[in-house]
Structures are given as structure tokens and as C-alpha cells.
């Protein structure tokens, strides 16, 4: 029989967390401990939280992302797990976030500075500045019209500009001027 483990009532307010997708088998013998009005279901254990939901990202006063399986499934509902020590404080004013890029997938993600993988090389930014930089990096990685006036190889340019956006305080215009 499972003991009910409940975090304190305000444990998740203003938090950032990355959940890892896991098989539905993981909650087979767990008791549902919270069913939200939006349809998300929560299962708490001593190790962490399972969340079954069809929506991830910015939620009320939280930023919770799901790192999904490589292979997509038909179900819109995904089960994610996060250990308790993976919930980090969030607010709009502090320099909390940095960017990571997967060039093969043309994907840019933001991470929290408390992430144990943070190597302290990327510039930390506020939520607003992080969103702005994400959009710029995505455009550089996924669009090509911006490169019409450059003579360099577009893949080299993409990588250089993305890294400058991540590892420097330079504006996109300043970086592009350096490339001409």
C-alpha cells in the first residue's frame, strides 16, 4: 500500500522544472493525489512527482517543460517525472536562464542556472530577455532569408550567430555586422 506523500501547499509556486517523459507503467500502482481543473493528474512519491498532462510549458505561475521521448506517440497526454531537487525557483526579474542549442535538431531550449549541467559559460538572462533570444536563435536556425546578403556558408553563420547570442551580450544587429 502506498503512503500518501504530499509536498507543502506552495511547493510549486514560481518554479521551473524539466520533466522526463516516462512510460505510463510507472504510475500503475500509484494513487492519484491531485487532479487539477485543467485535467492534469499528479502522483507524488518520496523521490519526486509524476505529472500526466496534455499541456506543458508555462502553467499559471510555473515553467514546466517535458523532455519527450524521441519517438512521438499518438496520445496527447504524456507522463513526465521530475525529482524533487529538479524544481528551481523562478521569477521574472532575476538572471536565472541560459540557452542551449541542438544544431542537429535545430532546437534551442532554455535551462535554469541551478541545473547541475550549467557550465557557467552562457550568459544568464531574465525571463523576458531569454524569450527574446530564443526567438532570435530559432529564426537563425530555421529561416534562411536573413542570410541573403552574406557570402559565408549558412551553416557556419548559423552556428556563429547562435553562439554569439548565447555566450555574449551583443545584439543580433551587432553580431550580423561582424559577419559582413
N, C-alpha and C positions, 0 to 999 in steps of 0.2 A: 504494500500500500504506500502511495506517495504522500509524503508530508507536504503540506502547503507551505511554500516559501514565498513570502511577499516582500518586495523591496518597500522602502518607505514611500509614502504617497507622492512626494515631489521628486523622486529619484531621477526622473527622465526629463523634467522641465529644462529647456535650454541646453540640450545635449546634441552632440554629433556622434554618430556611430556607423560603422560599416559592418553589415551583417553578411555572413557567408551562406549562400544557398545550400540547403541540405535536403535530404530525402524526407518525404512525409512519414516514413517509418520511424523517424526519430521521436515523434510525438505520440506514437501509437499507444503507449502505456502511461502517458502523462495526462493529468487532469487540467482541463481548461480553467484558467484562473482569471481571465478578464476577456470580455467580448465587447469591443468598442462599438459605438453607434455607427461608425463608418464600415463595420464589417470585419475589422482586423481582430484576430484572435491571439491571445498571449498565453504562453506557458512558461512559468518561472521554475528554474532549478537552482540549486546551490552554485552551479558553475556559471549560469548565465540565463539568457532569455531566448525563447523561440517565438518568432512572430510569423503568423500566417496571414498574408495580406495580398491584395491586388493593387496596392499603391505604395510607392516608396519615394523617397526624396525629401522635400520639405513638408513636414507634417506639423501643423499647429506651431508649436514653439521648438521643434526639433528638426534636425537634419539627419535622417536615417537613410542610408543607401544600401542596396542589395548588390553584392557581387554574385551575379548569376552564373549558373553552370554554363560551360562553353556551348553545349547543345541546347537549343531552345526547345521548350515543351509547348503543347497546345494550351495548357492551363494558364489563365491569367493570375491565378493565386499561386504565390511562391512562399515557401517556408525558408526563413532565414534564422541563423543562430548567431548570437554575439555574447561573448564572455562579459562578465560584469566590469572587468577592467578595460574594456574597449569603449566605454561610454565616456566621452570627453566633454568638458564644459564648452558652451557656445554662447556667443553674443555678437552683436553687430559692430562693436566699436574696437575690440582688441585685434591685434595682429595674430590670428590663430591658424591661418590656412596657407598651404603651399600647393603647387601644381605638380602633377606627374603626367608624362606622356608615354603612350604606347604607339610608336610610329607605325608598326606593322598593322595595327587595327585602326589607325588614325583616330585615337581616342585620348582625350585629356580628362583627367579627374582631379578633384581637389582632395587633399588629405589634411588632417589636423596635426598641429605641431607636437602633440603628445604621442603621436603614433611612434612606436619604437623603431620603425624603419626610417624616420626622418634623419637625414644626414647633415642637416643644418646648412646646406649649400643653396637651396632655393630660397627666394625672398618670401618672407611671411607677409600676408596681406589681410585686410579686413574682409568681411563677407562681400561688401559691395565691390571692392577692388578685385577680389577673387572672381566674382561673376563676370566682371568686365574682361579680365584677362582670359578666362575660359572661352568666352565668345571669340576673342581675337585669335587665340590659338586654334580653335575649331575652324574658323574661317581660313586661316593659313593652311591648315592640313587638308581641308576638304574642297576648297574652291581653287580655281586657277586663274581667274580673270585679273587678280591683283598682280600676277607675275608677268603680264604682257610687256611691261617696259623694262624688264630685267634680262640680261644676257646670260646669266648663270643658270646652271641646271636647277630645275624647280625643286627636286628632292633635296638638294644641298641647301637651297634657300629656305625651304620649309623647316628643315632641322635647325638651321642657324637662327632664323627669326623666332621659332618656338622657344629655343633655349634662351635667347636673349629676353623674351617675355617672361620666362620662368626665373631666370637667375640674375636679372638686373632690374633696376628701377626705370630704365629707359622707356620712353613712349614708343608705340608702334611706328609713328612717323619718324622718330629719331633712328630707329633700327633700320627702317627701309632706306633712309638717306645714306646710311653707312654701306648699304648693299649696292648702291649705284656706281 
